[in-house]
């Protein structure tokens, strides 16, 4: 019964049952401190449905930004956990440049901790979110564009190699 209700709602909203929902969830989870990349999911959905380029990019940006907001609030409440790290260069850098450092939230490996540290430093919330979203949006557009410009023969060889 619940499954049919969800399918009905997805049909009413014209949301694909796998594509956008999966992209959102993967993008959200990958923005937390869990090691997961969302670019392969974004690329796969866009490669399968090129006409969905902008909706997929926007949904991935939204999910990844919301995950970054979760990181921000985790950092906001984790002051004690990071107290010994106060003297590192990251803290001085974040304090110096403020919310604009959230443009770097897209960087692999350090982007999510930067969001967490921004919350710990209590950088202004909404400017941090805006810069975070801009950085993540630019990453998805550039990464997907680059991947789409790789010849299909290359992806077939990768698939054959992995199989």
N, C-alpha and C positions, 0 to 999 in steps of 0.2 A: 504494500500500500504506500509506504513512504517512497519507495523507488519510483513508482508511477507518478506520485505527486512531484518529485524532483524533476523527472523527465518532462512532465507537463509544464512546470515552471520554466525549465530551460527552453522548451519549445515556444512558449509564450514570449519569452524575452529574446528569442532567436539566438541563444547562446549555444555553441557547439557542446555536445556532451563531454568531450574530452579536451579539445584544444585549449580554449581560453581558461577554463577552470583549472586545468593542469598547469598551464603557464603561470597563473596567479599563485597557486599553492607552492609550486617549485620555486618561484621567484621570492615569495614571502619567506619560506624556510631557508633558502640560500642566503638571505640577508641577515639572518641571525648568526650566532657564532658557530653554527653547524657547518662542517665542510661539504658544501654542495654547490655545484655550479648550475645556473639557470640558462646560460647561453645555448647549450645543446637543445634544450626543450624549445626555446624561442625559435632557434634556427629550424628545427624539425617541423614545427607547426607552420612557419612561414614558407618553408620549402614545399610542404604539402599543399598549402593554400596561399599562393602569393598575393591574392587579393585581400588577405587578412593582415598584411604587413603592419599598417598603423594601429588597428585594434590590438594586435598581439603586442606591439611595442608599448602601447599605452597601458595595457593590463600588466605586463611584466614590470614596467616602471612603477605602477601603483603598488603591486605586491612587494617589490623590492624596497620601495620607500617605506611602506608600512612595517616591513621587517626591520628597517633601519630605525624607525621610531621606537620599536620594541627594544632595540639595542640602546637607544638614547635613554629610555626610561629605566632600563636595567642599570646603566651607568649612573643615572641620577640617584638611584637607591643603593649603590654599591660603594659609597665613599670609603668605607673601612677596608674593603678588599683591595683597593688601589692606593692606599695611603703611602705605602713604601715606594711606589712608582712615581711619586710626586716630583722627584728631581730629574726624571728622564727628559730627553730632548723633545719627545712627543708632547708632553704637557706644556712645555715652554712654547712650542710651536703653535699648539692649539690656543693657548692663552693670547699669544701675540696676534694671530690672524682671525681668531673668533669663528663665527658661523661660516665664513667663506671657505674654511677648510673642509666643510662637508661636500664641496665639489669633488673631493678626492674619495668620497665614500664608495665609489665604484671600483677602486683598486683591489685586486685579489690579495687576500692575506692580511691587508692592513685596513681596508675600508670599513669592515664591520667593527673592529676594535676602535677605530676613530669615532664612529657613531657612539659607541659606549662611553668613550672618554669625554665626548662632547656633553653627554648627559651628566657625567660625574662633575665636570667643570661648570655645569649649569649654564652652558652657552644659551643664548636666546632660542627658545623652542621653534617658533614659526620660521624665522630666518634660516635656522639649521635645516628644517624640513624642506624649505624651498630650494636651498643650495644642494641638498642631498638628492632631491628629485631631479634637478637639472643635470647633475653629474651622472646619475643612473640612466636617465633618458638618453643622454649623449652616448653613453657606453653601449646601450642596446642598439641604437641606430647604427653606430659605427661597426660594432662586432657583427651584426646581422648583415649589413651591407658588404663587409669584407667576405664573410662566409658565402654569401650568395654569388659573389663574383669568382669563386673558385669553380673551375670547370666540373661538370657533372661526372666526367670520367674519373677524376680524382676521388670523388666520394664513392664511386662504384668499386675502385681498387681498395679503398679503405674498408668498405663493407666485405669484400672478398677476403681480405687479409684477416679481418676479425672473425669471419665465419669458420 
